[in-house]
Amino acid sequence: MYVLLNKPRGPLSAVTDHRGRQTVVDLVASVSARLYPAGRLDADTEGLLLLTNDGELTYRLTHPRYGVEKVYQAEVQGRPSAAALRRLSEGVMLEDGWSGPAKVRALQPGEPSKRPAGTQTAWVEITIHAGRKRQVRRMLKAVGHPVVSLRRVRMGNLRLGGLKPGQWRKLSEREVADLGAYILKASARVSRADETEEREN
C-alpha cells in the first residue's frame, strides 16, 4: 500500500515513539495495513512524505544511487545573494562531509510572512538527491541563512497537489507504476553521469 501524506509540523517520521509522542503513522491510523515512512522529515519540517509497506521501493526512493529528486522550499533569514545561491548549487562542506551539488533558485514569497515586523526573510527552493539528517537546514545555515520554516513539495514525480497539512490519500496503481518508471530513468541518469566522470578522470 502507498499513502501520500502532507506531514504537518510536530509528528515524528517514525512508526512508534517510546516517549509517546505523535508519529506520522498515527496520522493514518485508519489504514489497516502496517505502514512505514519512506525516508523522514524532521519534526519541525512539513510536506510530502510517502508511507508504504514496500521495502524495495523505499530503498530506491531514499538511496542516493537512484538519483530521486527531493524538492524543498525554505523560508530563510535574510536574503541570499547570488554568491550564496551559487555556493549551495556547487555544494558546501558540512560537519559530516560535502553536501554535494544541488539545484537552487530564489522564489517569490509564496505566502505572507508571519514573522515580527522588521524581520527580513526570503524563500528559496533546493533540490537534492541525498537526504542526510537535517541536510537542507545545515546547508542554508552554512551560507549564513538559517531556516525559519521548511517544507518538502516534491519527491520523484510525486507532488502534494491540494493536500493540506495533516491530509493524506492513497496512490493509484497508475501513480505507483509511474513512480517506478521515474526511478528507473533517474537511476539511469546517475549511471551515465558516473560513467562520464570515470572517463574524464
N, C-alpha and C positions, 0 to 999 in steps of 0.2 A: 504494500500500500504506500501511497505517496501523498503527503499533505503539505501544502504550501501555506506557511504562516507568516503574517506580518507581526513579528515579535515586538511587543511594547518594551519600554524600559522597565527594568525590575526583575522579571523572571530569569532564572539561570538556564543556560543551554545544557541541560542535563536531564536524566530520567528521574532521578530522586536526589534529595539533599538530606544529609544526616542531621542538619540543623533545622529541618522543617521548612526551609524557605521554598517559595513557589518556583516551579520549573516550567519550561516550555511544554513538557508533556502534560502538566496539569491543565494547560490551556486547551488541550484537545482531548480531554478526559472522556468525552462521549464517543470517541473512536474505539471500537472493540479491539483492534489489533494493537500489539505492543510495538510502539514506535520509538525511534532513536533520532536525535538531531544529526543531520549530515553536516558536520562541522560545528562551529559555535559562533555565537555573538556574545560579547561581554554583557554583563547585566545592565550596564548603562548605555548600551547600543541597541537601537531598534532596527527593524527592517526585515528583509526577506530571509527566511530560514526554512529549509526543507526537512521534514520529518518522515522517516521511512523505516521499513524493516528489510530493505535491500542493501545488504552489506557491500556487495560488489559495486553498486552504483555510488554508494557513499565514498568508497575508496577512490573511485575515479573522479568524483566531484572535488575531493579535498586534496588529493596528492598533486604537488606542483608539476610532476612529469606529464600530466594530462593537459595542462595548459588551460584549464577552465577559468574564465574571467570572473572576478568578483568586483562589482562596481559599488563604490561608496560615495555618498555625499556628506560633506562635513562642513559645519559652521565653525569657523576658527577665529581666534582672537587676532585683531589687526587685519591688514590687507596684504596678502602675499605679493611680493614683487615678481616680475618676470624671471629674475635670477633664482628666487626661491622655488618657483614652479619648475624651472629647468633642473634644479638640484634634485627635486623629487622625481622627475621623469628619468633622470640618469641613475638614481639610486643614492641612498645615503647610508652612512655607517651607523649601525645601532650597536647596543652593548653585546648582542649575540651575533653580530656579523652584518654583512652588507644586505640591504633590503632588496636589492635587485631593481631593475628599471620598472617604471610604471607609466601608464598613460595619465596625464594630469591636465585639467583645464579649469579655468575660473568660471564660476556660474553667476548669473544674475540672482539676486535674492529670491528664493522660492517662496518665502513667507515672511511676514513681519517679524523682526527680531523681538524677543521677549526680554532682552537684556536691559539693564538700567540705562537711562538716558545718558548719553556721552560715551557709552561703551561701543567701540568700533569692532564690528565683526564682518566676515565675508564668507561666502560659500565656495567650496572647491569640490571637484569630482575627481576621484582617484580610482583607477582600475589596476588591480594586481592579480597575480596568478597564485601566489603562495598565500598563506594565512597564519603566520606566526602570531603568537599571543600579543594582542593589542598593537598589531603592526602598524595600522594606519595612524593610530593615535601617536605612536612613537615616532613615525616618520615626520608627521607635521610638527611635533614638538622639537624635533632635531633641526628644523629650519626656522624655528622661532615663532611658530604659530600654533599654540596648544588648541586642542579640540574643545569646543563648547558643547556641541551636540553632533551625533554621528548616526547615520542610517545606511543600511545596505539596500540598494534598489534593484540590483540585478545579480544573478548567479547563473553563468552559462547563458542560455536563452530564456531563462525563467525571469519573469518580471512580476512586481506586486499587483499591477493593474489597479483596480479600485478598492483593494482590501485596506481597511482601516486598522490601526494598531489593535492587536488582540483578535482580529478576524482571521479565519483560515478557510481553505477549501481543498477538496481532493483534486489531484491531477487526473486528467482524462488519459485514456490509453494512447491517444494521439500525442498528447503532450509528453508522455513518458518516452514514446518512440522518438519524437523529435529531440528530446534531451539526449538520448543515446546517440543519435546521429551527430548532434553538436559535439559531443565529447570525442567521437571518432575523428572528426575534422580538426578539432583543436589539438588533439594529441599528434595528428599527422603534421600539423604546422610546427609543433615543438620539435619533432623528429627531424624535419627538414632543416630547421634552424640549427640544431645541434650538429648535423652533418656538414652544413656550410661553415660553421665555426671551426670544426675539426680540420677541414680542408685549408682554411685560411691560416690556421696555426701550424 
